Amino acid sequence: MNIKQFKDAALAHFSYAISAGSKLVLIDPGRDPQPYYDYADKNGLQITGVIETHPHADFISSHHEINKTKKATIYASKLTKASYPHQQFDQGDVIELGKDVKLKALQTPGHSPDSISILLEEKGRNIAVFTGDSLLFGDVGRPDLRSYSGEFATEKKNLAKQMYHTIHDQFAKLENDVKVYPAHGAGSLCGKAIRNVNESTIGYEKENNYAFGKMTEEAFVNILLGDQPVIPYYFPFDVENNKKGSAAYQPAIAAVPGEKANFTPSTNERIIDTRKAELFRKSHQTGAVNIPDGGKFETWLGSVQKPEQSFFLVASSKQELQDVIAKSAKIGYESIIKGAYVYDNNDGSKSDEFNITTFKADPGKYTIIDVRTQKESAGQPVFPGSINIPINELADQVEKLPKDKPFVIHCASGYRSAIGASIIKKQLPDKTVYDLSDSIQSFIK
């Protein structure tokens, strides 16, 4: 028996391949199935099954494509009410992977009402538990996502109560040496305080994870519901797409319309410019929003761009364009890209040029917008009197901003401020908007 962990650092996503003999079962695969195919081929394994612990909110799964391509059975809880072909896999159900290897379903609701975990047993001994988004490293999955997605408008308080019983009635009863393998690690928005490790044990979590502490259900619910991260626009979109099963990855990417370099979309079309902020500031298309390609591009794209709005995608080169199309597809956004093209024109619109010396002389002459989260802003205030609007809420709040002074936008590093400055300039083209960029470091103590 062998366990192979796959990691997508950008989405803080873990997926797994469990093999015994010549058979391989995947758990929570990402959008691109090729790494799993390559692993199976390299090791002479046949992919016979794919288990979905729940319909994921933060990425598109390839379960449907793998089912079609490899004829692998998809296993999912009956509570998922999935519309793709699948075999129900709920408490007590077992997959016989090898002579002495079994995969057993555990009902573990709380993050979602349909969450399951998979207990790996070898020779009658529990080896590992694959916990999806239920039990995380030092945390548990947030219970407030399904309140925003269609028929699963389950009250987050009820899900939080379910999580309390999942922890104490399921996970706490497992042996201490059972390894813990969740679907997400540090940086994922599916939890709020996930440790930066790749594996754990039930024993370690019992000792160090607050969720296992001795407390009442009410106290647990209050802790779990407090201070949850923002919910990106794409989360409900991905839940519904994962319930249906998405199109094959490579054909979906290939179907994105390509445009000639420096193409000019019609007026009022949305343009997402993924070039570096310094290039964007020097020259860009009027009204474009700058989301620079980077380690968390997928999350920021899905936090700023609503899935019901189509957009044009821009990059510096053909290769970079293919890269950002592929990243967009990981959250299902290739389906709303209206066209993609390279932009290398030096004669476009220029961002307002910021003078840090003038700003430092009298910050009161500016309206300062802090686009960090409320938790970040409260924990490390920088400018007295600044207005805190998290980046994912900014577009909906621009019209309410005071407009009597020039704007200065800041975050913690300069990445989100580039996005924020371009959003405000798009909606208020006649106003002066400065991006403090990485100069923020000189103000943070």
C-alpha positions in Angstrom: 0.0 0.0 0.0 1.3 3.5 -0.8 0.1 7.1 -0.3 1.1 9.8 -2.7 0.3 13.4 -1.8 0.0 16.1 -4.5 0.2 19.8 -3.6 -1.0 22.9 -5.4 0.7 25.7 -3.5 -1.3 28.5 -5.2 -4.5 27.1 -3.9 -3.0 25.4 -0.8 -4.7 22.3 -2.0 -3.7 18.7 -1.2 -4.9 15.7 -3.2 -4.0 12.1 -2.8 -3.4 8.8 -4.6 -3.8 5.6 -2.6 -2.6 2.4 -4.3 -2.5 -1.2 -3.4 -1.4 -3.9 -5.9 -2.2 -2.5 -9.4 -5.2 -0.3 -8.3 -5.2 3.4 -7.5 -7.9 5.5 -6.0 -7.7 9.3 -6.0 -9.1 11.7 -3.4 -10.1 15.3 -4.2 -8.1 15.7 -7.4 -7.5 19.2 -8.8 -8.6 20.5 -12.2 -5.7 19.2 -14.2 -5.8 15.3 -14.2 -2.4 14.9 -16.0 -0.2 14.7 -12.9 -2.4 11.8 -11.7 -2.2 10.1 -15.1 1.6 10.5 -15.1 1.9 9.0 -11.6 -0.3 6.0 -12.5 1.6 5.3 -15.7 5.0 5.7 -14.1 4.1 3.1 -11.4 2.0 0.7 -13.6 -1.2 1.5 -11.8 -4.8 1.6 -12.9 -7.0 4.5 -11.7 -10.1 2.7 -10.6 -11.8 5.2 -8.4 -12.1 8.9 -7.5 -13.5 10.0 -4.1 -15.0 13.5 -3.6 -15.1 14.4 0.1 -17.6 17.2 -0.8 -18.2 19.6 -3.6 -15.2 21.9 -3.3 -15.6 25.7 -3.2 -12.1 26.8 -3.9 -11.1 24.8 -7.0 -12.6 22.8 -9.8 -12.1 19.0 -9.5 -11.3 16.7 -12.4 -13.4 13.8 -11.0 -15.9 14.0 -14.0 -13.1 14.1 -16.6 -11.3 11.1 -14.9 -14.5 9.2 -14.9 -15.0 9.7 -18.6 -11.3 9.2 -19.6 -10.3 6.3 -17.3 -13.8 4.8 -16.6 -13.0 5.2 -12.9 -15.9 5.1 -10.5 -16.7 8.4 -8.7 -17.6 8.0 -5.0 -19.5 10.7 -3.2 -22.0 11.1 -0.4 -25.7 10.8 -1.3 -26.2 14.1 0.4 -24.2 15.8 -2.3 -27.0 15.2 -4.8 -24.5 15.1 -7.6 -25.7 15.1 -11.1 -22.7 13.2 -12.5 -22.5 9.4 -12.6 -21.4 8.2 -9.2 -21.6 5.5 -6.5 -22.9 6.6 -3.1 -20.2 6.5 -0.4 -21.4 7.2 3.1 -20.9 6.0 6.7 -20.1 2.3 6.7 -19.5 2.0 3.0 -16.2 0.3 2.0 -13.9 0.2 -1.0 -11.8 -2.9 -1.2 -8.6 -1.6 -2.7 -6.4 -4.7 -2.2 -6.3 -7.9 -0.3 -5.7 -6.2 3.0 -6.4 -2.6 2.2 -9.8 -0.9 2.7 -11.1 2.6 2.3 -14.0 3.4 4.7 -16.4 6.3 4.6 -17.0 8.5 7.6 -19.8 11.0 7.8 -18.1 14.2 8.8 -20.5 17.2 8.3 -19.7 20.7 9.5 -17.8 22.4 6.7 -20.6 21.3 4.5 -23.6 19.1 5.1 -22.4 16.5 2.7 -18.8 16.2 3.9 -17.2 12.7 4.2 -13.8 11.6 5.3 -12.0 8.4 4.2 -10.4 6.1 6.7 -7.5 4.0 5.3 -7.2 0.5 6.9 -4.5 -2.0 6.3 -4.6 -5.5 7.7 -7.3 -4.4 10.1 -5.4 -1.4 11.4 -6.3 2.2 10.9 -3.4 3.9 9.1 -4.6 7.4 7.9 -7.7 9.5 7.6 -8.3 11.8 4.6 -10.4 14.5 6.1 -11.3 16.8 3.2 -12.1 20.2 4.6 -13.5 18.8 7.9 -10.4 18.4 10.0 -7.5 20.7 9.0 -4.0 21.2 10.5 -4.7 23.0 13.8 -8.2 24.0 12.6 -11.4 22.8 11.1 -13.2 23.7 7.9 -15.3 26.9 8.0 -19.0 26.4 8.3 -20.2 29.5 6.5 -19.7 28.7 2.8 -22.9 26.8 1.9 -25.1 29.7 3.1 -24.2 31.3 -0.2 -24.9 28.5 -2.7 -28.3 27.5 -4.0 -30.2 24.7 -2.3 -27.5 24.3 0.3 -28.5 27.5 2.1 -27.9 25.7 5.4 -27.5 28.0 8.4 -23.9 28.3 9.3 -24.7 27.9 13.0 -26.3 24.4 12.3 -23.2 23.4 10.4 -21.0 24.6 13.2 -22.9 22.4 15.6 -22.5 19.5 13.3 -18.7 20.1 13.2 -18.6 19.9 17.0 -20.1 16.4 16.9 -17.9 15.4 13.9 -14.8 16.2 15.9 -15.9 14.5 19.1 -17.9 11.6 17.7 -15.7 10.7 14.7 -12.1 12.0 14.8 -11.6 12.0 18.6 -12.4 8.3 18.6 -9.6 7.4 16.2 -6.2 6.1 17.5 -3.5 8.7 18.2 -1.1 7.4 15.6 -3.6 7.7 12.7 -2.1 10.1 10.2 -4.2 13.1 9.2 -4.3 14.2 5.5 -6.7 17.1 4.7 -7.5 18.7 1.4 -6.0 22.0 2.4 -3.0 23.5 4.1 -1.9 27.0 5.3 -3.1 29.8 3.1 -6.4 28.3 2.2 -9.6 30.3 2.8 -11.4 27.2 3.7 -10.1 27.6 7.3 -8.9 30.5 9.3 -5.7 29.3 11.2 -4.2 26.4 9.4 -0.7 25.2 10.4 1.9 25.2 7.6 2.7 21.4 7.5 1.9 18.6 5.1 0.7 16.0 7.5 -0.3 15.4 11.1 -1.6 12.8 13.4 -4.8 12.4 15.4 -2.8 12.5 18.6 -1.1 15.8 17.7 -4.4 17.4 16.7 -6.1 16.2 20.0 -3.3 17.9 21.9 -2.9 21.1 19.8 -6.1 21.7 17.8 -8.5 24.0 19.7 -11.5 22.0 18.2 -10.7 19.0 20.4 -10.6 21.1 23.6 -13.0 20.6 26.4 -15.9 23.0 25.8 -19.6 23.1 25.4 -21.2 23.0 22.0 -22.2 26.6 22.3 -18.7 27.7 23.1 -17.3 25.8 20.2 -19.9 27.3 17.8 -19.0 30.8 19.0 -15.3 30.2 18.5 -15.8 28.6 15.1 -18.1 31.3 13.7 -15.9 34.2 14.9 -13.4 36.0 12.7 -13.8 33.9 9.5 -12.0 35.0 6.4 -13.8 36.7 3.4 -15.7 34.5 1.0 -14.4 35.0 -2.6 -17.0 35.5 -5.4 -16.0 32.2 -7.0 -16.7 29.9 -4.1 -20.5 29.3 -4.7 -19.7 29.1 -8.4 -17.3 26.3 -7.9 -19.5 24.4 -5.5 -22.3 24.3 -8.1 -19.9 23.4 -10.9 -18.4 20.6 -8.9 -21.8 19.2 -8.2 -22.4 18.9 -11.9 -18.9 18.0 -13.1 -16.9 20.3 -15.2 -15.6 20.1 -18.8 -12.3 18.5 -19.5 -9.3 20.7 -18.6 -7.2 20.9 -21.8 -10.1 21.2 -24.2 -11.6 24.0 -22.0 -8.3 25.9 -22.1 -8.0 25.5 -25.8 -11.5 26.8 -26.3 -10.6 30.2 -24.9 -10.8 32.7 -27.8 -7.4 34.2 -28.7 -7.1 37.8 -30.0 -4.3 39.6 -31.8 -1.8 41.5 -29.8 -3.0 44.9 -28.4 -6.6 44.0 -29.2 -9.1 46.7 -28.2 -12.3 45.4 -26.6 -15.5 47.4 -27.0 -16.3 50.1 -24.5 -17.5 48.9 -21.1 -16.0 45.4 -21.5 -14.1 44.2 -18.4 -10.3 43.8 -18.9 -8.2 41.9 -16.4 -4.5 42.8 -17.0 -2.2 40.3 -15.4 1.1 42.0 -16.1 3.4 43.2 -13.3 2.2 46.4 -11.6 5.1 48.4 -12.8 4.4 47.6 -16.4 0.7 48.3 -15.9 1.5 51.7 -14.3 3.6 52.7 -17.4 1.0 51.7 -20.0 -2.4 50.0 -19.9 -5.8 50.0 -21.6 -8.2 52.5 -20.1 -10.5 50.8 -17.6 -8.4 47.7 -17.1 -8.1 46.1 -13.7 -4.6 45.0 -12.7 -4.3 41.6 -11.0 -0.6 40.7 -11.4 0.2 37.1 -12.0 1.6 35.6 -8.8 1.5 32.9 -6.3 -2.1 33.5 -5.4 -3.4 34.8 -8.7 -6.4 32.3 -8.8 -7.7 33.4 -5.4 -7.4 37.2 -6.2 -9.0 36.7 -9.6 -11.9 34.9 -8.0 -12.1 37.5 -5.2 -12.4 40.5 -7.5 -14.0 39.1 -10.7 -17.6 37.9 -10.3 -18.4 34.7 -12.1 -21.5 36.1 -13.8 -19.4 38.7 -15.6 -17.3 37.8 -18.7 -13.9 39.5 -19.2 -10.9 39.8 -21.4 -7.6 38.5 -20.2 -4.3 40.3 -20.8 -0.6 39.2 -20.3 2.9 40.3 -21.4 3.7 37.4 -23.6 2.1 34.3 -25.2 3.6 32.0 -22.6 2.4 34.2 -19.7 -1.0 34.3 -21.4 -1.2 30.6 -21.5 -0.1 30.4 -17.8 -2.9 32.7 -16.6 -5.5 31.0 -18.7 -4.5 27.7 -17.1 -4.7 29.3 -13.7 -8.1 30.8 -14.4 -9.3 27.3 -15.4 -8.3 25.9 -12.0 -11.3 27.9 -10.5 -13.5 27.4 -13.6 -13.0 30.9 -14.9 -11.9 29.9 -18.4 -15.6 29.6 -19.2 -16.1 33.4 -18.7 -13.0 34.6 -20.6 -14.3 36.4 -23.6 -10.9 36.7 -25.2 -7.2 36.6 -24.4 -4.3 38.6 -25.8 -0.9 40.0 -25.3 -0.5 43.7 -24.6 2.9 45.3 -25.2 1.8 48.8 -26.3 3.8 51.6 -24.6 1.4 54.4 -25.6 -1.6 53.4 -23.4 -3.0 55.1 -20.4 -0.5 55.8 -17.5 -1.2 55.5 -13.8 -1.0 58.7 -11.7 2.6 59.1 -10.6 3.1 58.9 -6.9 5.5 61.2 -5.0 6.3 59.7 -1.7 8.1 62.8 -0.4 5.0 64.9 -1.0 2.8 62.3 0.6 5.0 62.1 3.7 5.0 65.8 4.1 1.2 65.9 4.6 -0.7 62.6 4.5 -3.8 64.5 5.6 -4.2 65.9 2.1 -5.1 62.4 0.8 -7.9 60.0 1.2 -6.1 56.8 2.2 -7.7 53.5 1.5 -6.5 50.4 3.3 -7.5 47.3 1.2 -6.3 44.7 3.7 -8.7 42.6 5.6 -10.4 44.0 8.7 -8.4 41.7 10.9 -5.1 42.9 9.3 -6.1 46.6 9.5 -7.2 46.4 13.1 -4.1 44.4 14.1 -1.6 46.7 12.5 -3.0 50.2 11.8 -0.7 52.3 9.6 -2.3 55.6 8.8 -4.7 57.4 11.3 -8.0 58.2 9.6 -7.6 55.8 6.7 -10.6 54.0 5.3 -10.5 50.2 5.5 -12.3 48.4 2.7 -11.1 44.8 2.0 -10.1 44.3 -1.7 -12.9 41.9 -2.4 -15.5 44.6 -1.3 -13.9 47.6 -2.9 -15.7 47.7 -6.3 -19.0 47.8 -4.5 -18.0 50.6 -2.2 -16.2 53.0 -4.6 -19.2 55.2 -5.1 -19.5 55.8 -1.4 -16.0 57.1 -1.0 -15.3 60.8 -0.3 -14.0 62.4 -3.5 -12.6 65.7 -2.4 -9.0 64.6 -2.2 -6.6 62.4 -4.2 -6.7 58.7 -3.2 -3.7 56.7 -1.9 -4.2 53.0 -1.8 -2.2 50.6 0.4 -2.1 47.0 1.6 0.7 45.1 3.4 3.1 44.5 0.5 1.9 46.3 -2.7 0.1 43.5 -4.4 -3.4 44.2 -3.4 -2.9 48.0 -3.6 -2.1 47.6 -7.3 -5.5 45.8 -7.7 -7.3 48.4 -5.6 -5.8 51.4 -7.3 -6.9 50.1 -10.7 -10.4 49.3 -9.5 -10.9 52.8 -8.2 -9.4 54.4 -11.3 -11.7 52.3 -13.5 -14.8 53.6 -11.7 -13.6 57.1 -11.0 -11.5 57.9 -14.1 -11.4 61.6 -13.5 -10.0 61.3 -10.0 -6.3 61.1 -9.0 -5.5 57.6 -7.7 -2.1 56.7 -6.3 -0.8 53.2 -5.6 1.5 53.3 -2.5 2.9 50.0 -3.8 5.8 48.5 -1.9 6.6 51.9 -0.4 4.2 50.8 2.4 7.2 49.0 4.0 8.6 52.4 5.0 5.5 53.1 7.1 5.0 49.7 8.8 6.7 49.6 12.2 
